[in-house]
């Protein structure tokens, strides 16, 4: 009996598993949803956040990564992007201008991207099967109220299908987070009204890109009368949006709209952020609910660049670091009604970004040639998606090669090393 007990204990000891697959130690954790801004360790197990504490035992982890001096946040959630690249479709965002999610997400600390209406109810399932289901990045989507989405502006002027949009949203409820109305050129509210009809039927928010400003449908009326609580006005700092009066004072209608529950999203893009509008809003405390990029090839290669750069611009305008990061994590998750995202609570999927906050003199440009200087810039050092390291700018996960032996890099059972003949 004693021998049997010893064998059991021995087997139990031999099969013990590390408590954490990965441990991030020594970083400054900024997690707005959980009210944390302090030095914290983060333990990851089976792709989930397993523990968050001031000190976690490094001997309990299979892999320890020292992130002292860096800032740890939830992975960024970019709620306005365009990723519907599909063979045979040429034109605006649904084709020539769309990006591939994994090309530009992880290196920028982004773990979730929302395609903002590139596809409509006629071609959404193509986006689902060719992009959403194939990307390592988590890709969610808003369905355009127009049947063919954003192939060109022409396709967004009619062919509205609220019933079909709602049907698809229910069918694909795991990835559909909203309805989109954009680039409408007629002097009425039909596109917005049909999108709201679909949003009501599907229980989803509507994101509106006014696109073309007309006196018959002024912006103030959109946000104070048309949109429902929870609906989203993107491009909120675009040039034609009336933000401040001749004395620089914020117009009252903006706070009235926010009190109604309307959400304001940045959507920087290639032409939708001007400092003339953004700076007065930030200085007077009117922060956007979410900071997003309106990412496509033209904005990626233009002044927008990426989400960390966009966040850095808002810091240059006077927004504190935590407020800016919060608008691209928990703030964005709330806007798209995905409370499972944008935080590092125990049990959440381990989507994590680690940042170096660079100090210096940095220049930033808006979408119309305006500039501003800032003292900080965000650089993504490390990104985890579902607990897996998918970006490592500084080689923090690597081991000194001299400690790995003479045959590391050779795959057992696949590769062989054939030595050359010795020199005579």
C-alpha positions in Angstrom: 0.0 0.0 0.0 2.8 2.4 0.8 4.6 1.7 -2.5 1.3 2.3 -4.3 0.8 5.7 -2.6 4.4 6.7 -3.5 3.8 5.8 -7.1 0.6 7.9 -7.2 2.3 10.9 -5.6 5.2 10.5 -8.0 3.0 10.4 -11.0 1.0 13.5 -9.9 4.2 15.4 -9.4 5.6 14.4 -12.8 2.4 15.4 -14.6 2.0 18.9 -12.9 1.4 21.6 -15.4 2.5 25.3 -15.2 -0.2 27.5 -13.8 0.4 30.0 -16.6 1.4 29.5 -20.2 2.7 33.0 -20.3 3.4 35.7 -17.7 3.9 39.4 -18.4 5.7 40.9 -15.5 6.6 44.4 -14.3 4.4 46.5 -16.7 2.0 49.3 -16.1 -1.4 47.9 -16.7 -4.1 50.3 -18.0 -7.4 48.5 -18.0 -10.2 51.2 -17.9 -13.1 48.7 -17.6 -11.6 47.3 -14.4 -10.4 50.6 -13.1 -6.7 49.6 -13.1 -3.8 51.9 -13.7 -0.9 50.4 -11.8 2.1 48.1 -11.9 0.5 44.6 -12.5 1.5 41.2 -13.7 -0.8 39.4 -16.1 -1.0 35.6 -16.3 -2.3 33.8 -19.4 -3.5 30.2 -19.6 -5.2 28.4 -22.5 -5.7 31.7 -24.4 -7.5 33.4 -21.5 -6.5 35.9 -18.8 -5.9 33.6 -15.8 -4.7 36.2 -13.2 -4.0 39.9 -12.7 -2.1 40.9 -9.6 0.7 43.1 -8.3 2.9 40.1 -8.1 2.6 36.7 -9.7 5.0 33.8 -9.2 7.3 33.6 -12.2 8.2 30.0 -11.4 4.5 29.1 -12.1 4.8 30.1 -15.7 6.1 28.2 -18.8 7.2 31.5 -20.3 8.0 34.8 -18.6 8.2 38.1 -20.5 9.6 41.1 -18.7 7.7 44.3 -19.7 9.0 46.6 -17.1 8.9 50.2 -18.2 6.2 49.5 -20.7 2.4 50.0 -20.7 0.1 47.0 -21.0 -3.4 47.4 -22.3 -6.2 45.3 -23.8 -5.7 44.7 -27.5 -7.1 47.7 -29.5 -10.5 47.5 -31.0 -10.7 49.5 -34.2 -14.4 49.9 -35.0 -14.1 51.6 -38.4 -11.9 49.7 -41.0 -12.3 48.4 -44.5 -11.1 44.8 -45.2 -13.4 43.5 -48.0 -10.7 42.7 -50.5 -12.2 40.3 -53.0 -11.2 39.1 -56.5 -13.3 40.7 -59.3 -14.6 43.7 -57.3 -12.9 47.0 -58.3 -13.8 50.3 -56.9 -13.8 52.1 -53.5 -13.4 50.3 -50.2 -14.8 47.0 -51.4 -11.8 46.0 -53.5 -9.0 48.3 -54.5 -8.8 50.3 -51.3 -9.4 47.6 -48.7 -6.6 46.1 -46.6 -5.9 42.6 -45.5 -6.6 42.5 -41.7 -3.4 40.6 -40.6 -1.2 42.9 -42.6 -1.8 45.9 -40.4 -3.4 44.8 -37.2 -1.0 43.0 -34.8 2.0 45.3 -35.4 -0.2 48.2 -34.3 -1.6 46.5 -31.2 -5.0 45.9 -32.8 -6.6 42.6 -32.1 -10.2 43.4 -33.3 -11.2 45.2 -36.5 -14.7 46.0 -37.6 -15.4 46.3 -41.3 -17.7 49.3 -41.5 -20.1 48.5 -44.3 -17.8 47.7 -47.1 -20.2 44.9 -48.0 -24.0 45.1 -48.2 -26.8 42.6 -47.8 -26.1 41.2 -51.3 -22.4 40.4 -50.7 -21.9 40.3 -47.0 -21.5 36.5 -46.9 -18.6 36.8 -49.4 -16.9 39.0 -46.8 -17.7 36.4 -44.1 -16.3 33.5 -46.0 -13.3 35.1 -47.7 -12.0 37.4 -45.0 -13.7 37.1 -41.6 -13.4 33.3 -41.3 -9.8 33.3 -42.6 -8.1 36.1 -40.7 -6.1 35.6 -37.5 -7.3 39.0 -36.4 -10.8 39.0 -34.9 -12.9 40.6 -37.7 -16.4 41.8 -37.0 -18.7 43.7 -39.4 -21.4 46.2 -40.0 -23.6 45.4 -43.0 -24.3 48.3 -45.4 -28.0 49.1 -45.9 -27.2 49.3 -49.7 -27.2 45.9 -51.4 -23.7 46.0 -52.8 -22.1 48.1 -50.1 -19.2 50.3 -51.0 -18.2 49.2 -54.5 -18.7 52.8 -55.5 -20.7 55.7 -54.1 -23.3 55.0 -56.9 -24.2 51.7 -55.3 -25.0 53.4 -52.0 -27.8 55.6 -53.3 -30.5 52.9 -53.4 -31.2 49.2 -53.3 -31.9 49.4 -49.6 -32.9 46.2 -47.9 -33.7 46.5 -44.2 -35.4 43.2 -44.0 -32.4 41.4 -45.7 -29.9 43.2 -43.5 -31.8 42.2 -40.3 -32.0 38.6 -41.5 -28.3 38.4 -42.2 -27.5 40.1 -38.9 -29.5 37.5 -37.0 -27.9 34.6 -39.0 -24.4 35.9 -38.4 -24.9 37.4 -35.0 -21.5 36.1 -33.8 -19.7 38.7 -36.1 -22.3 41.4 -37.1 -22.2 44.4 -34.7 -24.1 47.0 -36.6 -25.7 48.5 -39.8 -24.0 51.1 -41.9 -25.3 54.1 -43.9 -22.8 56.0 -45.9 -22.0 58.4 -48.8 -25.7 59.2 -49.5 -26.0 62.0 -52.0 -29.7 62.8 -52.1 -31.3 65.6 -50.1 -33.4 63.3 -47.8 -32.9 60.9 -45.0 -33.8 57.7 -46.8 -30.5 55.8 -46.4 -30.4 56.7 -42.7 -34.1 55.8 -42.1 -33.8 52.5 -43.8 -30.6 51.7 -41.8 -32.4 52.6 -38.6 -35.3 50.3 -39.7 -32.8 47.4 -40.1 -31.1 48.3 -36.8 -34.4 48.2 -34.9 -35.3 44.8 -36.4 -31.9 43.3 -35.6 -31.4 45.0 -32.3 -28.1 46.6 -33.5 -26.7 50.1 -33.6 -26.4 52.1 -36.8 -23.2 53.9 -37.9 -23.8 56.8 -40.2 -21.2 58.5 -42.4 -23.0 61.6 -43.7 -20.7 61.7 -46.7 -22.3 64.6 -48.4 -23.5 67.6 -46.3 -26.6 69.3 -47.5 -28.8 72.1 -46.0 -31.9 69.8 -46.3 -30.3 67.3 -43.9 -28.0 69.2 -41.5 -25.6 67.3 -39.2 -27.1 68.8 -36.1 -30.5 67.2 -37.0 -28.9 63.8 -37.6 -27.5 63.6 -34.1 -30.2 65.4 -32.2 -33.3 64.0 -34.0 -32.7 61.1 -36.3 -30.2 58.8 -34.5 -31.3 56.6 -31.6 -29.5 56.2 -28.3 -26.5 53.9 -29.1 -26.3 54.9 -32.7 -23.0 56.1 -34.0 -21.9 59.2 -35.8 -18.6 58.5 -37.4 -16.2 61.1 -38.9 -17.3 63.4 -36.0 -14.4 65.8 -36.5 -14.7 66.1 -40.3 -14.3 69.5 -41.8 -18.0 70.3 -42.6 -19.2 69.2 -39.1 -20.1 72.4 -37.1 -18.1 72.0 -33.9 -17.5 75.5 -32.4 -18.7 79.0 -33.0 -16.6 82.1 -34.0 -15.4 82.4 -30.4 -14.3 78.8 -30.3 -17.1 77.7 -28.0 -18.5 74.2 -28.5 -22.0 74.2 -30.0 -24.6 73.1 -27.4 -26.2 70.6 -29.8 -23.2 68.2 -29.4 -23.7 67.8 -25.7 -27.5 67.5 -26.2 -26.9 64.7 -28.7 -24.5 62.9 -26.3 -27.1 63.3 -23.5 -29.5 61.5 -25.8 -27.1 58.6 -26.0 -25.7 59.2 -29.5 -22.1 57.9 -29.8 -19.3 59.9 -31.6 -16.6 58.0 -33.4 -13.5 59.5 -35.0 -13.0 57.5 -38.2 -9.9 59.5 -39.2 -9.6 58.2 -42.7 -8.1 60.0 -45.6 -10.2 63.1 -45.2 -12.2 63.0 -42.0 -10.2 64.6 -39.3 -9.3 68.2 -39.1 -7.6 69.7 -36.1 -9.6 72.9 -36.5 -12.6 70.9 -35.2 -10.9 68.3 -33.1 -8.8 70.5 -30.9 -11.6 72.8 -29.6 -13.6 69.7 -28.8 -10.8 68.0 -26.9 -9.8 71.2 -25.0 -13.4 71.6 -23.9 -13.6 68.0 -22.7 -15.8 66.7 -25.5 -13.9 63.5 -26.1 -15.0 61.0 -28.8 -16.6 57.8 -27.5 -14.4 55.7 -29.7 -11.2 56.5 -31.7 -11.0 54.6 -34.9 -9.0 54.8 -38.1 -11.3 54.4 -41.1 -8.4 52.2 -42.3 -8.0 51.6 -46.0 -5.0 51.7 -48.3 -5.2 55.5 -49.0 -5.5 56.5 -45.3 -2.9 53.9 -44.3 -0.4 55.5 -46.6 -1.5 59.0 -45.7 -1.4 61.2 -42.6 -3.7 58.8 -40.6 -1.1 56.0 -40.8 -2.4 53.6 -38.1 -4.4 53.5 -34.8 -1.4 54.2 -32.5 -0.5 57.3 -34.6 -4.2 58.4 -34.4 -4.2 57.9 -30.6 -0.9 59.9 -30.4 -2.5 62.8 -32.2 -5.3 63.0 -29.6 -2.7 62.9 -26.9 -1.0 65.8 -28.7 -4.3 67.7 -28.6 -4.4 67.3 -24.8 -6.1 64.0 -24.2 -4.4 62.0 -21.4 -2.7 58.7 -22.3 -5.3 56.6 -20.4 -8.2 58.4 -21.9 -6.9 58.0 -25.4 -6.2 54.3 -24.9 -9.5 53.8 -23.3 -11.3 55.1 -26.4 -9.7 52.4 -28.5 -10.3 49.5 -26.0 -13.2 49.5 -23.5 -14.8 52.6 -25.1 -14.9 51.0 -28.5 -16.1 47.7 -27.2 -19.0 49.4 -25.5 -20.0 51.3 -28.7 -20.3 48.0 -30.6 -21.9 46.3 -27.6 -19.3 43.7 -27.2 -18.6 43.7 -23.4 -16.4 40.6 -23.9 -13.8 42.7 -25.6 -11.6 45.7 -24.6 -10.6 44.5 -21.1 -8.3 42.1 -19.3 -10.6 40.8 -16.7 -10.0 37.2 -15.5 -11.6 34.9 -18.0 -11.5 37.3 -20.9 -9.7 36.2 -24.1 -6.1 37.2 -23.8 -5.9 39.9 -26.4 -3.1 42.1 -25.1 -1.0 45.0 -26.4 2.2 46.2 -24.8 3.4 49.8 -25.5 6.5 51.9 -25.3 5.5 55.5 -24.8 8.2 57.4 -26.6 9.1 60.8 -25.3 10.4 63.5 -27.7 9.2 66.0 -30.2 6.8 64.5 -32.7 4.9 66.0 -35.6 1.4 64.9 -36.6 -0.7 65.9 -39.6 -4.5 65.9 -40.0 -6.3 64.8 -43.1 -6.3 68.3 -44.7 -2.8 69.6 -44.2 -3.1 70.9 -40.7 -0.3 70.0 -38.2 0.4 69.8 -34.5 3.4 68.9 -32.3 3.3 66.4 -29.5 5.7 65.2 -26.8 4.7 61.5 -26.9 4.2 58.7 -29.5 2.9 55.2 -29.0 5.0 52.3 -30.3 3.6 48.7 -30.1 6.3 46.4 -28.7 4.2 43.2 -28.2 0.8 41.9 -29.2 -1.0 38.8 -28.0 -4.1 37.4 -29.7 -5.9 34.8 -27.7 -2.8 34.3 -25.6 -0.5 33.7 -28.6 2.4 36.2 -29.3 1.6 37.5 -32.8 3.9 40.6 -32.8 7.2 41.0 -31.0 8.9 44.2 -32.2 11.9 43.9 -29.7 12.4 40.2 -29.7 11.3 39.9 -26.1 10.2 36.3 -26.5 13.4 35.1 -28.1 16.2 33.3 -26.2 19.9 34.0 -26.6 20.7 31.7 -29.5 23.9 30.4 -27.8 21.8 28.7 -25.1 19.7 26.8 -27.7 22.3 24.2 -28.7 23.9 23.3 -32.0 20.8 21.9 -33.8 18.0 24.4 -32.9 16.1 25.4 -36.0 16.1 21.8 -37.3 12.7 20.1 -37.3 12.9 16.6 -35.9 11.7 13.9 -38.3 11.6 16.4 -41.2 15.0 18.1 -41.6 18.5 16.4 -41.7 21.9 18.0 -41.5 24.4 16.7 -44.0 27.8 17.9 -43.0 30.2 19.0 -45.7 33.5 17.1 -46.2 36.3 18.3 -44.0 38.9 20.5 -45.6 42.1 18.5 -46.4 
